[in-house]
Amino acid sequence: MGNEAGRVQDSGPIVLRRQLPLLGPYVAPRTATERKLAEIWRNALGMDQIGIADGYEDLGGDSLRAAGIFAEIEQTFAIEIPMATLVDAPTIEQLAQRVDALVSSRVS
């Protein structure tokens, strides 16, 4: 769900990462792109913390939230990226590589 500024907002209580036992160890975002994507995902999914190796579906992500996430990614990075990218790049680490490549190709 978006607010007037088009930002994704969480719609409920914060989910603690440790409540999702199937996730591996937490790996913190390392780049500016990974940090921004983690923030977008945290807000959309209502999570306290998302590591760059955590899979979108493992975090409880669904297609409705993905639509909002991708709208915000497109607005934030001024790129067009299909939502289907999430199938091949289901982690922040993988998605950040795609976003960075699109940003680079736009600038070149």
ZIBEL-V746611 format. One record per residue. SS is DSSP state (helix for helix, strand for strand, loop for the rest). D_CENTER is the distance of its C-alpha to the mean C-alpha in whole Angstrom. Layout:
<<SS | D_CENTER> <SS | D_CENTER>>
This chain:
<<loop | 14> <strand | 15> <loop | 17> <loop | 20> <loop | 18> <loop | 15> <loop | 13> <strand | 11> <loop | 13> <loop | 13> <loop | 16> <loop | 18> <loop | 18> <loop | 16> <strand | 15> <loop | 16> <helix | 15> <helix | 18> <helix | 19> <loop | 17> <loop | 20> <loop | 18> <loop | 16> <loop | 17> <loop | 18> <loop | 15> <loop | 14> <loop | 13> <loop | 11> <loop | 14> <loop | 14> <helix | 13> <helix | 10> <helix | 9> <helix | 9> <helix | 8> <helix | 4> <helix | 5> <helix | 7> <helix | 5> <helix | 4> <helix | 7> <helix | 9> <helix | 8> <helix | 9> <loop | 12> <strand | 11> <loop | 13> <loop | 11> <loop | 9> <loop | 10> <loop | 9> <loop | 11> <loop | 10> <strand | 10> <loop | 8> <helix | 11> <helix | 13> <helix | 10> <loop | 12> <loop | 10> <loop | 12> <helix | 12> <helix | 13> <helix | 10> <helix | 8> <helix | 11> <helix | 10> <helix | 6> <helix | 8> <helix | 11> <helix | 9> <helix | 8> <helix | 12> <helix | 13> <helix | 12> <helix | 13> <loop | 15> <loop | 15> <loop | 15> <loop | 13> <loop | 13> <loop | 11> <loop | 13> <helix | 12> <helix | 9> <helix | 13> <helix | 14> <loop | 10> <loop | 9> <strand | 8> <helix | 6> <helix | 10> <helix | 10> <helix | 8> <helix | 9> <helix | 12> <helix | 12> <helix | 11> <helix | 14> <helix | 16> <helix | 16> <helix | 16> <helix | 19> <helix | 21> <helix | 21> <helix | 22> <loop | 25>>
